[in-house]
Amino acid sequence: MKTFRVALCLLVAVVVGVSCGPIRAVTATADAKDDLFKAELAGAHVVKKGEKYITPAQYEYQLAYLYLEKSKELQGFAKYDAAYFYATKAAELGKGAVRDKAEEERRKIRRQQILSGAILKKNSGN
């Protein structure tokens, strides 16, 4: 009976050890999806037609999207450590896209205030 308990404990330890990678990768992927959704709500994914350059928020959103897709692909090949790496990068970039979009909006409002005369420019010559 004691041998059975030892074997059962070893089996549980192996199952927990093996499932740790997939759980981390799936959790990180879910977090990245949430952050990408928040970036979409902020409008970081919108690329206007005819613009010559993309903004930092748009760049970070696009890169986060690609990293998330790579993470999903690697999970399909059971490469959970690499999938976790790409998913965490995607989550960081998604958060950065939201932060950069907020900064862009703040600067846009500030520029409009300066142009309308609500805020006076500082005289650099005096």
Secondary structure, 3 states (H helix, E strand, C coil): CHHHHHHHHHHHHHHHHHHHHHHHHHHHHHHHHHHHHHHHHHCCCCCCCCCCCCCHHHHHHHHHHHHHHHHHHHHHCCCHHHHHHHHHHHHHHHHHHHHHHHHHHHHHHHHHHHHHCCCCCCCCCC
